Amino acid sequence: MRFMMLVKHAENLSGPPPKGFMDEMAKLHEQAVKEGTIRDSGGLSPLSKSTRVRLSKGQLTAIDGPYSEAKEVVGGFAVFELNSRQEAIDGATRFMELHKKHWPGWEGETEVRQILGPEDMVPKA
């Protein structure tokens, strides 16, 4: 089963992540590579460097950031191949524990979402 983890936090963080946090993240990533569970991951640029393409009332519009209504943003992601939803939740919990321990004051969340394949899109009879 594939899962996407979406890391959400306030748009304006107070500086870059601490070195200790980054060191522990590197270890966590290395472990996932060794286990063969991680498929892709990365941090995302700030909203000030993003563009939204919106369809509303039949009209397409491209809107450059930043966005005044943005309180919380997706700041990073990871895609994993795991055996169960519980395994995904356990991994997200370990990830958030690293934030708690190595980045004092950081607040945010990791959203765990299963990635659906074509077989999941077929209506059940």
HELIX and SHEET records of a PDB file:
HELIX    1   1 LYS A   19  GLU A   35  1                                  17    
HELIX    2   2 LEU A   47  LYS A   49  5                                   3    
HELIX    3   3 ARG A   85  HIS A  102  1                                  18    
HELIX    4   4 PRO A  118  MET A  121  1                                   4    
SHEET    1   A 4 ILE A  38  GLY A  43  0                                        
SHEET    2   A 4 GLU A  72  GLU A  81 -1                                        
SHEET    3   A 4 ARG A   2  ALA A  10 -1                                        
SHEET    4   A 4 GLY A 108  GLN A 114 -1                                        
SHEET    1   B 2 THR A  51  SER A  56  0                                        
SHEET    2   B 2 GLN A  59  ASP A  64 -1                                        
END                                                                             
